[in-house]
């Protein structure tokens, strides 16, 4: 009987760990740090740090920015990055300052 209880407890703990890792842990979309898209690196190929560049995002938006060093590669940092979900837009921030 005691061994059945121990096995049941171990099974429950393993299941809890599995569900926690699958549904509650790790970065989800829109949270945490996101790596730049490949186009941000391609846009700066053949350029120097501080040069301006642009690329068209997969959504069709033109992204303009400045090439900056990211490790051993250059990457385009947008001039006007989109606010993260839940954040304030420039318009609402200006309204709060007045």
N, C-alpha and C positions, 0 to 999 in steps of 0.2 A: 504493500500500500504506500509506504514512504517513497519508494522508488518511482511509483506512478506520479506522485505529487511533484517530485523533483523534475521528472521528465516534462510534466505539464508546465511547470514554471519556466524551465529552460525554453520550451517551445514558445510560450507566450512572449518571453523576452526577445527571442530571435525574431518573431513576427513584428513586435513593436519596433525593433531596430530597422527592419526591412521597410516598414511603412513610413517611419520617420525619415529615412534617407530618400525614399521615393517621392514623398509628398510634402515634406516640411523643411528639408535641408537643401542647401545649395542655392546658388543665385537663380532667381527667376527673372523672366523678361521684364526689363524696366527697372531693375534693382541692381545696385552695386556697379562695379566698373565693367564697361563693355569695351572690347577691343575695337580699334578703328576698322572699317571695312577695307577689303583689299584695294578698292579704288583710291582710298586715301594715300596708300603707299605708291600706287602706280602714277598718280598725279604728280608726285615729286621726283620721279625718276629723271635723272639728268639735270636736276636743279640743285641749288645750294640752300643751306639753312637761311631763312629770311626771305626767300623768293616767294612770290605769290603764285598760286595755282588754283585750278578748279577741276571738278569732275561732276558727272551726272550720276546721282544715286540710283539704286535699283527702283526707287519709287518715281524717278523722273525729275527730281529736284536738282537744280544746279547748286553745288556746294562750293563756295569760294573761301579761300583761307590762305594761310602762310605755312610754308614748309618748316618743320622743326625736327630736330634730332630726336629719335626714339630708339635708343640702343645703338645699333650699328646701321640703322636705316633712317631715311627721312620720311616723315608722315605729314599729311596736310591737316592742320588744326583749323577748324572752321572759324571764320570771323564772327559769325552770329550763330553759335550752337543753339539747337532747339532746346527749350526747357524740358526737363524731365517731367513725367506725368505727376500731377499734384503740385508742381512748382508754380510760381507766379510768372506771368509773362511780363515783358518789358512795359507794356501798356498799364497793367495793374500795379506794377511797382512805381511807375511815374505818378499814377493817381494817388498812391498812398503818401508820396513825398510832398505833395502840394498842400 
